[in-house]
Amino acid sequence: MSKPELTTPAAGVDYPGKTLGIVGLILAIVANLIGLIVSAIAYNQSKNAGYKNTPAFVGIIVGAILLALGIIFAIIGVVAGIAAVDMSTTSY
């Protein structure tokens, strides 16, 4: 069984996952993990229907990058907080 060709829908015609892809992109900026998941769902819906969903694809990329940056900054914040508490409790 062959995969359907990825096509662009005619002007004014919605394809499966279009609205969900836009919502996923917006959520990827605001709430990274949720936006990443929603974008992935929208992308899979469109891919299974044979359409290319650029907003969902961008939402996956943006959500993954911002989620990774958030995790890195959280780790740095925890380490800096521990170091600050350790410095304040050190006696001379």
Residue pairs with C-beta under 8 A, 6 or more apart in sequence:
4 49
4 50
5 50
6 47
6 50
6 51
6 52
7 50
7 51
7 52
8 51
8 52
9 15
9 51
15 46
15 49
15 51
15 53
16 45
16 46
16 48
16 49
16 51
17 41
17 42
17 43
17 44
17 45
17 46
17 49
17 51
17 53
17 56
18 42
18 46
18 51
18 53
18 55
20 38
20 41
20 42
20 45
20 56
21 39
21 42
21 43
21 46
21 53
21 54
21 55
21 56
21 57
21 59
22 55
23 38
23 42
24 35
24 36
24 37
24 38
24 39
24 40
24 41
24 42
24 55
24 56
24 59
24 60
24 63
25 35
25 39
25 55
25 56
25 58
25 59
25 62
26 35
27 34
27 35
27 38
27 39
27 59
27 63
28 35
28 36
28 38
28 39
28 59
28 60
28 62
28 63
28 66
29 35
29 62
29 66
32 63
32 66
32 67
32 70
33 63
33 67
35 59
35 62
35 63
36 59
36 60
36 63
36 64
36 67
38 59
39 55
39 56
39 57
39 58
39 59
39 60
39 63
40 56
40 60
42 53
42 55
42 56
42 59
43 53
43 56
43 57
43 59
43 60
45 53
46 52
46 53
46 56
47 53
